[in-house]
Amino acid sequence: MCISFECMKASKRSTALLAIFISGIFWYLSFDLALHAWWATWIAPMPVLYLSLRVSGWQAFGAAFVSCLAGWCSWIPYLLTILPLPVILLVVILFSLPMALVVALSRRIILKHVFPPLAALFVYPVLLTTAEFLQFLLSRDGTFGSIAYTQCNFLPIIQIASITGILGITFMVSFVPSAIVLVVHYHRQGRVVRNLVLMGIFPTAAVLTYGLLRLRESRPSECTKVGLAAISMSTYKNVYDTSREEQLHLTRLYLSEVDSLAGKGARVILLPEKCIPVSDATEASIQELFSDRSRHLGITIIVGFTRIYKGHMECQARVFSSNGDQVLNYRKVNLFEGEVLDGFKAGKEPGFYDRQGVRTGVAICKDMDYQRYMILYGKMGASVLYVPAWDFDRDGWLHARMAMMRAVENGFVLVRNAQQGRLIISDDRGSVLAEASSEKSKHASVTGEVCTKAGGLTLYSRWGDWFGWLNLFLAVAQIVMLSHWLRKASSTSAPRPGVSGISRK
């Protein structure tokens, strides 16, 4: 068994290395947290997919793994800010393995002619979509790492998420490369590929047409001006500071930001996650300060607290209405590992309040990574979602867009304010209406219009992960068909009893 590219002839080896290099470059462009090159994702798989049909299974696995690993290496500078190096190496390896396995398995199914060419177009996208779906089900980080997020700036394609969730995007960005590669592959074998071309064009055109039509729908006319602000991180001595003086000092700084935003006409003001630590000694005072300010200005204030109790902490988002009442104290449900280690306890349910007849949701940062949790907000009729957050500078764009995908999936407007990240307002189509950056720990503020309408649930909100389960069923069927074909081929090629391979006189 030849598993090394050294086994190849020189010309074939050069072709293989070139394919890996090109795929690696385009995966790097796709995943890079600063470039946002959505178009590169459509090109990245093609060289290695084509190569896989001309080399051994192990060589196809290695080529796919190395090229994908090169892409995920673009995350290393970001991961170094939050994880130790050994864990980082494990992360990029685990992110690359599914692609390698999918390419190797797709190659085997296609070359064994388990399915006719028209059906073969769907082998790679079904397997890759299934791999992501299983990751969503099993991972403690939800949908983090999905290639669908590379498409956030390509608005027509992401509209399919309102029907299928982001797995529909993953399917399309893998279906198109698969179709192109197999058209070339079968054409080189002398087959007529007209029907293959049409089969490749039709689903792509249908998805893009749906996206363009959805983007052309009129926006609602009832709008509210909102404001977001994040102070400089240099202001903080300790984000979990228990001193009364420091907690009140941070409160005064953020109330000054509230005054400034209200002066610009903001009627709802969102502050970041954990922006003010609150303890037993200061809770009543700080709550009263925000209550008085919201009543005095006639505005709604949503503020992120780190509530410090004896023995544990909670990440909270409190909502103060325009009459000064605290109408919601939402507790973050989905904690990341650092919070668990720091002694935080999770909440248990989504948070809602009504403002002028508008069903309004509140979630916090990491909550937005989980489709199965955020679909509850869609089912419960949220028209707008306010999200205090705290990012890690380099991931500001990505984490904001992950949250925006939940808005597209479930049909609500998103207002998200991240310390060390992005302050963003987006509609239910994924269009950015206003944005500012607090990355590199700097101060930032922004205002914009939130326009809401009472609408029905998206199909994704109604049906949930139907597309993921469909792909899982099809993937299992593909594997079963391959196993059946291999058993049949094995029994056909085996010598019959009593018949030797030596001729007898």
C-alpha positions as CSV (number, residue, x, y, z in Angstrom):
1,M,0.0,0.0,0.0
2,C,1.5,3.3,-1.0
3,I,0.5,6.1,1.4
4,S,3.3,8.5,0.6
5,F,3.6,10.9,-2.3
6,E,7.2,9.7,-2.7
7,C,5.7,6.6,-4.3
8,M,4.4,8.6,-7.2
9,K,6.3,9.4,-10.4
10,A,7.9,12.8,-10.5
11,S,5.3,14.4,-12.7
12,K,2.4,13.0,-10.8
13,R,4.0,14.1,-7.5
14,S,4.5,17.6,-8.8
15,T,0.8,17.8,-9.8
16,A,-0.2,16.5,-6.3
17,L,1.9,19.0,-4.5
18,L,0.6,21.8,-6.7
19,A,-3.0,20.8,-5.9
20,I,-2.3,20.7,-2.2
21,F,-0.6,24.1,-2.4
22,I,-3.5,25.7,-4.3
23,S,-6.1,24.2,-2.0
24,G,-4.2,25.2,1.1
25,I,-3.9,28.8,-0.1
26,F,-7.6,29.2,-0.8
27,W,-8.5,27.5,2.5
28,Y,-6.2,30.0,4.2
29,L,-7.9,32.9,2.5
30,S,-11.3,31.4,3.4
31,F,-10.6,30.9,7.1
32,D,-8.5,34.0,7.8
33,L,-10.2,36.2,10.4
34,A,-9.1,39.5,8.7
35,L,-9.6,38.8,5.0
36,H,-13.2,37.5,4.9
37,A,-12.7,36.1,1.3
38,W,-16.0,34.3,0.9
39,W,-15.3,33.5,-2.7
40,A,-12.2,31.5,-1.8
41,T,-14.3,28.8,-0.1
42,W,-15.9,27.9,-3.4
43,I,-12.5,27.2,-5.0
44,A,-10.6,25.7,-2.1
45,P,-11.8,22.0,-2.3
46,M,-11.5,21.6,-6.1
47,P,-7.8,20.9,-6.6
48,V,-7.7,18.3,-3.9
49,L,-11.1,16.8,-4.9
50,Y,-9.8,16.4,-8.5
51,L,-6.5,15.0,-7.2
52,S,-8.3,12.5,-5.0
53,L,-9.8,10.7,-8.1
54,R,-6.3,10.1,-9.4
55,V,-4.4,8.9,-6.4
56,S,-4.8,6.2,-3.7
57,G,-7.2,6.6,-0.8
58,W,-4.5,7.3,1.7
59,Q,-2.9,9.8,-0.5
60,A,-6.3,11.5,-1.0
61,F,-6.7,11.6,2.8
62,G,-3.3,13.1,3.3
63,A,-3.7,15.7,0.6
64,A,-7.1,16.9,2.0
65,F,-5.7,16.9,5.5
66,V,-2.6,19.0,4.7
67,S,-4.5,21.5,2.6
68,C,-7.2,22.0,5.2
69,L,-4.6,22.2,8.0
70,A,-2.9,25.0,6.1
71,G,-6.1,26.9,6.1
72,W,-6.8,26.5,9.8
73,C,-3.3,27.6,10.5
74,S,-4.6,31.2,9.8
75,W,-6.3,30.9,13.2
76,I,-3.1,30.3,15.2
77,P,-2.4,34.0,16.1
78,Y,-6.0,34.3,17.4
79,L,-5.9,31.0,19.3
80,L,-2.6,31.9,20.9
81,T,-4.5,34.6,22.8
82,I,-6.8,32.2,24.5
83,L,-5.3,28.7,24.5
84,P,-1.9,27.0,25.2
85,L,0.1,25.8,22.1
86,P,-0.5,22.1,22.6
87,V,-4.3,22.6,22.7
88,I,-4.1,24.8,19.6
89,L,-2.3,22.1,17.7
90,L,-5.0,19.6,18.7
91,V,-7.7,22.1,17.6
92,V,-6.4,22.7,14.1
93,I,-5.9,18.9,13.7
94,L,-9.4,18.1,14.8
95,F,-10.8,20.8,12.5
96,S,-8.9,19.3,9.5
97,L,-9.6,15.6,10.1
98,P,-13.3,15.7,9.0
99,M,-12.4,17.2,5.6
100,A,-9.8,14.5,5.0
101,L,-12.1,11.7,6.0
102,V,-14.9,13.1,3.8
103,V,-12.6,13.5,0.7
104,A,-11.2,9.9,1.1
105,L,-14.7,8.4,1.5
106,S,-16.2,10.4,-1.3
107,R,-13.4,9.3,-3.6
108,R,-14.1,5.6,-2.8
109,I,-17.8,5.9,-3.4
110,I,-17.3,7.8,-6.7
111,L,-14.6,5.6,-8.1
112,K,-16.4,2.4,-7.2
113,H,-19.4,3.7,-9.3
114,V,-21.8,3.0,-6.4
115,F,-24.0,5.7,-7.8
116,P,-24.6,6.9,-11.3
117,P,-22.9,10.2,-12.2
118,L,-26.0,12.4,-11.5
119,A,-26.2,11.1,-8.0
120,A,-22.4,11.1,-7.5
121,L,-22.5,15.0,-7.6
122,F,-24.1,14.9,-4.2
123,V,-21.7,12.4,-2.4
124,Y,-19.1,15.0,-1.2
125,P,-21.6,17.7,-0.1
126,V,-23.8,15.2,1.7
127,L,-20.9,13.7,3.6
128,L,-19.4,17.1,4.5
129,T,-22.7,18.5,5.6
130,T,-23.2,15.4,7.7
131,A,-19.8,15.8,9.3
132,E,-20.6,19.4,10.3
133,F,-24.0,18.3,11.6
134,L,-22.4,15.7,13.8
135,Q,-20.0,18.3,15.1
136,F,-22.9,20.6,16.0
137,L,-24.5,17.7,17.9
138,L,-21.4,16.6,19.8
139,S,-19.2,19.7,20.2
140,R,-19.2,21.8,23.4
141,D,-18.6,24.8,21.2
142,G,-21.8,24.5,19.2
143,T,-21.4,25.6,15.5
144,F,-18.0,27.1,16.0
145,G,-15.7,26.2,13.0
146,S,-18.4,25.7,10.4
147,I,-17.3,26.7,6.9
148,A,-20.7,28.3,6.4
149,Y,-19.5,31.4,8.4
150,T,-17.1,32.2,5.6
151,Q,-20.1,33.2,3.5
152,C,-21.4,35.9,5.8
153,N,-20.6,38.7,3.3
154,F,-22.3,36.9,0.4
155,L,-25.9,37.8,1.3
156,P,-27.8,35.9,-1.4
157,I,-26.3,32.5,-0.4
158,I,-26.9,32.9,3.3
159,Q,-30.6,33.4,2.9
160,I,-31.0,29.7,2.6
161,A,-30.3,29.5,6.3
162,S,-33.9,30.7,6.9
163,I,-35.0,27.3,5.5
164,T,-32.1,24.8,6.3
165,G,-30.0,26.6,9.0
166,I,-26.4,27.2,8.1
167,L,-26.0,23.6,7.0
168,G,-27.7,24.6,3.8
169,I,-24.8,27.0,3.2
170,T,-22.3,24.3,3.9
171,F,-24.0,22.1,1.4
172,M,-24.0,24.7,-1.4
173,V,-20.3,25.7,-1.0
174,S,-19.4,22.0,-1.2
175,F,-21.9,21.0,-3.9
176,V,-20.7,23.5,-6.5
177,P,-17.0,22.4,-6.3
178,S,-18.1,18.8,-6.4
179,A,-20.2,19.4,-9.5
180,I,-17.4,21.2,-11.3
181,V,-14.8,18.5,-10.5
182,L,-17.1,15.6,-11.5
183,V,-18.1,17.3,-14.8
184,V,-14.4,17.6,-15.7
185,H,-13.7,14.0,-14.4
186,Y,-16.5,12.4,-16.4
187,H,-15.8,14.5,-19.5
188,R,-12.2,13.2,-19.5
189,Q,-13.6,9.7,-19.5
190,G,-15.5,10.5,-22.7
191,R,-19.0,10.6,-21.1
192,V,-21.7,13.0,-22.1
193,V,-21.9,15.6,-19.3
194,R,-24.8,17.8,-20.4
195,N,-27.1,16.5,-17.7
196,L,-24.4,16.8,-15.1
197,V,-24.0,20.5,-16.0
198,L,-27.7,21.1,-15.7
199,M,-27.9,19.2,-12.4
200,G,-25.1,21.4,-11.1
201,I,-26.7,24.6,-12.3
202,F,-30.3,24.1,-11.2
203,P,-29.9,23.8,-7.4
204,T,-27.3,26.7,-7.4
205,A,-29.6,29.0,-9.4
206,A,-32.6,28.1,-7.3
207,V,-30.8,28.9,-4.0
208,L,-29.4,32.2,-5.4
209,T,-32.8,33.2,-6.8
210,Y,-34.4,32.6,-3.5
211,G,-31.7,34.6,-1.8
212,L,-32.1,37.6,-4.1
213,L,-35.9,37.6,-3.8
214,R,-35.7,37.5,0.0
215,L,-33.2,40.4,0.0
216,R,-35.7,42.5,-2.1
217,E,-38.5,42.2,0.4
218,S,-39.4,45.6,1.8
219,R,-38.2,46.6,5.2
220,P,-40.6,47.5,8.0
221,S,-41.4,51.2,8.6
222,E,-41.6,51.2,12.4
223,C,-38.1,51.9,13.7
224,T,-36.4,52.7,17.0
225,K,-33.0,54.4,17.3
226,V,-30.6,52.3,19.5
227,G,-27.2,53.1,20.8
228,L,-24.2,50.9,21.8
229,A,-21.0,51.8,23.7
230,A,-17.9,50.0,25.1
231,I,-15.3,51.8,27.1
232,S,-11.6,51.2,26.8
233,M,-10.2,48.1,28.4
234,S,-7.4,50.2,30.0
235,T,-10.1,51.5,32.4
236,Y,-10.5,48.0,34.0
237,K,-8.2,47.0,36.8
238,N,-9.9,43.6,37.2
239,V,-13.0,42.6,35.4
240,Y,-14.1,40.7,38.5
241,D,-13.2,43.6,40.9
242,T,-15.0,43.3,44.2
243,S,-14.1,46.8,45.5
244,R,-17.1,49.1,45.9
245,E,-15.1,52.1,44.6
246,E,-14.1,50.4,41.4
247,Q,-17.6,49.0,40.7
248,L,-19.2,52.4,41.2
249,H,-16.5,54.1,39.1
250,L,-17.3,51.8,36.1
251,T,-21.0,52.4,36.6
252,R,-20.4,56.2,36.4
253,L,-18.3,55.8,33.2
254,Y,-21.1,53.7,31.5
255,L,-23.8,56.1,32.7
256,S,-21.8,58.9,31.0
257,E,-21.9,56.8,27.8
258,V,-25.7,56.3,28.2
259,D,-26.1,60.1,28.5
260,S,-24.1,60.7,25.3
261,L,-26.1,58.1,23.3
262,A,-29.4,59.4,24.6
263,G,-28.3,62.8,23.5
264,K,-28.0,61.4,20.0
265,G,-31.6,60.2,20.1
266,A,-31.1,56.6,21.2
267,R,-34.3,55.2,22.8
268,V,-32.7,51.8,23.6
269,I,-29.1,51.5,24.8
270,L,-27.2,48.3,25.0
271,L,-24.0,47.9,27.0
272,P,-21.5,45.0,26.8
273,E,-21.4,41.7,28.7
274,K,-19.7,41.8,32.2
275,C,-19.1,45.5,31.8
276,I,-19.8,46.1,35.5
277,P,-19.0,43.7,38.3
278,V,-21.7,43.8,41.0
279,S,-21.5,42.4,44.6
280,D,-23.8,42.3,47.6
281,A,-22.5,45.6,48.8
282,T,-23.2,47.5,45.5
283,E,-26.1,45.8,43.9
284,A,-28.8,48.0,45.3
285,S,-26.9,51.2,44.6
286,I,-25.9,50.3,41.0
287,Q,-29.4,49.1,40.2
288,E,-30.9,52.3,41.5
289,L,-28.5,54.4,39.4
290,F,-29.5,52.6,36.2
291,S,-33.2,52.7,37.2
292,D,-33.1,56.5,37.9
293,R,-31.2,57.2,34.6
294,S,-33.6,55.1,32.5
295,R,-36.6,56.8,34.1
296,H,-35.1,60.3,33.8
297,L,-34.2,59.9,30.2
298,G,-37.3,57.9,29.2
299,I,-35.2,55.2,27.6
300,T,-34.5,51.4,27.9
301,I,-31.1,50.4,29.1
302,I,-29.7,46.8,28.8
303,V,-26.5,46.3,30.8
304,G,-24.3,43.3,31.4
305,F,-23.4,42.6,35.0
306,T,-20.9,40.1,36.5
307,R,-22.9,39.3,39.6
308,I,-20.5,38.2,42.3
309,Y,-22.1,35.9,44.9
310,K,-20.4,34.1,47.7
311,G,-19.1,30.9,46.2
312,H,-20.1,31.6,42.5
313,M,-20.7,34.2,39.9
314,E,-23.4,34.8,37.2
315,C,-23.2,36.5,33.9
316,Q,-26.3,38.6,33.8
317,A,-28.1,41.0,31.4
318,R,-30.5,43.3,33.2
319,V,-33.1,45.4,31.4
320,F,-34.3,48.7,32.8
321,S,-37.5,50.0,31.1
322,S,-38.3,53.7,30.4
323,N,-40.3,53.9,33.6
324,G,-37.3,52.8,35.7
325,D,-38.4,49.2,36.4
326,Q,-36.1,46.3,36.0
327,V,-38.2,44.1,33.7
328,L,-35.7,41.3,33.1
329,N,-32.6,39.7,34.7
330,Y,-31.4,37.2,32.1
331,R,-28.7,34.7,33.1
332,K,-26.3,33.4,30.5
333,V,-27.2,29.8,29.6
334,N,-24.2,28.7,27.5
335,L,-20.9,29.3,29.3
336,F,-17.5,28.9,27.7
337,E,-14.8,26.9,29.5
338,G,-13.0,29.8,31.0
339,E,-16.2,31.0,32.8
340,V,-16.8,27.5,34.2
341,L,-13.3,27.4,35.6
342,D,-13.8,30.9,37.1
343,G,-16.8,29.6,39.0
344,F,-19.7,30.9,36.9
345,K,-23.1,29.2,37.1
346,A,-25.4,29.0,34.0
347,G,-28.9,30.1,33.6
348,K,-31.7,27.8,32.4
349,E,-34.0,29.6,30.0
350,P,-34.3,32.3,27.3
351,G,-35.0,35.9,28.3
352,F,-37.8,38.1,26.9
353,Y,-39.6,41.3,27.6
354,D,-42.1,43.4,25.7
355,R,-41.3,46.9,24.6
356,Q,-44.2,48.9,23.0
357,G,-45.8,45.7,21.9
358,V,-42.7,44.2,20.4
359,R,-41.5,40.8,21.6
360,T,-37.9,41.4,22.5
361,G,-35.3,38.8,23.4
362,V,-32.1,39.1,25.3
363,A,-29.2,36.6,25.1
364,I,-25.5,36.8,26.0
365,C,-22.4,36.2,23.8
366,K,-21.7,32.4,23.7
367,D,-25.5,31.7,23.6
368,M,-25.4,32.7,19.9
369,D,-23.1,29.9,19.0
370,Y,-25.8,27.3,19.5
371,Q,-28.5,26.8,16.9
372,R,-30.7,24.5,19.0
373,Y,-30.8,27.1,21.8
374,M,-31.4,30.1,19.7
375,I,-34.2,28.5,17.7
376,L,-36.2,28.8,21.0
377,Y,-36.1,32.6,20.5
378,G,-37.5,32.1,16.9
379,K,-40.2,29.8,18.1
380,M,-41.2,32.2,20.9
381,G,-41.7,35.1,18.5
382,A,-38.7,37.3,19.1
383,S,-38.7,40.3,16.6
384,V,-35.4,41.8,17.9
385,L,-32.6,40.3,20.0
386,Y,-30.2,42.3,22.2
387,V,-26.9,40.6,22.9
388,P,-24.3,41.9,25.4
389,A,-21.0,40.2,24.5
390,W,-17.3,40.1,25.1
391,D,-14.9,38.8,22.4
392,F,-11.1,38.4,22.1
393,D,-10.1,41.2,19.6
394,R,-9.1,39.0,16.7
395,D,-12.4,37.1,16.5
396,G,-14.6,40.2,16.6
397,W,-15.8,40.0,13.0
398,L,-16.3,36.2,13.1
399,H,-18.2,36.1,16.4
400,A,-20.5,39.0,15.3
401,R,-21.3,37.2,12.1
402,M,-22.0,33.9,13.8
403,A,-24.6,35.8,15.8
404,M,-26.0,37.4,12.7
405,M,-26.5,33.9,11.2
406,R,-28.8,33.1,14.1
407,A,-30.8,36.2,13.1
408,V,-31.1,35.0,9.5
409,E,-32.1,31.5,10.6
410,N,-34.8,32.7,13.0
411,G,-36.0,35.9,11.4
412,F,-35.2,38.6,14.0
413,V,-33.2,41.8,14.1
414,L,-29.9,41.6,15.9
415,V,-28.3,44.2,18.2
416,R,-24.9,43.0,19.6
417,N,-22.4,45.0,21.7
418,A,-19.1,43.3,22.3
419,Q,-16.3,44.5,24.5
420,Q,-13.1,43.8,22.5
421,G,-15.1,43.0,19.4
422,R,-17.8,44.5,17.2
423,L,-20.7,46.7,18.0
424,I,-23.2,45.8,15.4
425,I,-26.8,46.2,14.3
426,S,-28.1,43.9,11.5
427,D,-31.4,42.9,10.1
428,D,-33.0,39.5,9.7
429,R,-31.4,39.2,6.2
430,G,-27.8,39.5,7.5
431,S,-27.4,43.1,6.2
432,V,-25.2,45.2,8.5
433,L,-27.1,48.4,9.4
434,A,-24.5,49.9,11.7
435,E,-21.1,48.7,13.0
436,A,-18.2,49.9,15.1
437,S,-15.1,48.1,16.5
438,S,-13.9,47.9,20.1
439,E,-11.1,45.5,19.0
440,K,-7.6,46.2,20.4
441,S,-9.4,47.1,23.6
442,K,-10.4,50.6,22.4
443,H,-13.4,52.7,23.2
444,A,-16.3,52.5,20.6
445,S,-19.9,53.7,20.2
446,V,-22.4,53.6,17.4
447,T,-26.1,54.4,16.9
448,G,-28.5,53.0,14.3
449,E,-32.1,52.2,13.5
450,V,-33.8,49.0,14.5
451,C,-36.8,48.3,12.3
452,T,-39.1,45.5,13.4
453,K,-42.2,43.8,12.1
454,A,-44.5,41.1,13.4
455,G,-43.8,38.2,11.1
456,G,-44.3,34.5,11.0
457,L,-41.6,32.0,11.9
458,T,-39.0,31.1,9.4
459,L,-39.1,27.6,8.1
460,Y,-36.0,26.8,10.0
461,S,-37.6,28.0,13.2
462,R,-40.6,25.7,12.5
463,W,-38.7,22.6,11.3
464,G,-35.4,22.9,13.1
465,D,-32.5,20.6,12.0
466,W,-34.5,18.7,9.4
467,F,-31.8,19.4,6.8
468,G,-29.0,18.0,9.0
469,W,-31.0,14.8,9.7
470,L,-31.8,14.4,6.0
471,N,-28.1,14.6,5.1
472,L,-27.2,12.2,8.0
473,F,-29.8,9.7,6.6
474,L,-28.4,10.1,3.0
475,A,-24.8,9.7,4.3
476,V,-25.6,6.5,6.1
477,A,-27.4,5.3,2.9
478,Q,-24.2,6.1,0.9
479,I,-22.0,4.1,3.3
480,V,-24.4,1.2,3.4
481,M,-24.5,1.1,-0.4
482,L,-20.7,1.2,-0.6
483,S,-20.5,-1.7,1.9
484,H,-23.0,-3.7,-0.1
485,W,-21.1,-3.0,-3.3
486,L,-17.8,-4.1,-1.8
487,R,-19.3,-7.3,-0.4
488,K,-20.9,-8.0,-3.8
489,A,-17.6,-7.3,-5.6
490,S,-15.7,-9.5,-3.1
491,S,-18.1,-12.5,-3.6
492,T,-18.0,-12.1,-7.3
493,S,-14.2,-12.1,-7.5
494,A,-13.7,-15.0,-5.0
495,P,-12.8,-18.4,-6.6
496,R,-15.7,-20.9,-6.6
497,P,-15.2,-24.0,-4.4
498,G,-13.4,-26.8,-6.3
499,V,-11.9,-24.5,-8.9
500,S,-8.2,-23.9,-8.7
501,G,-6.2,-21.3,-10.5
502,I,-4.1,-24.0,-12.1
503,S,-5.2,-25.6,-15.3
504,R,-5.5,-29.3,-15.3
505,K,-4.9,-31.8,-18.0
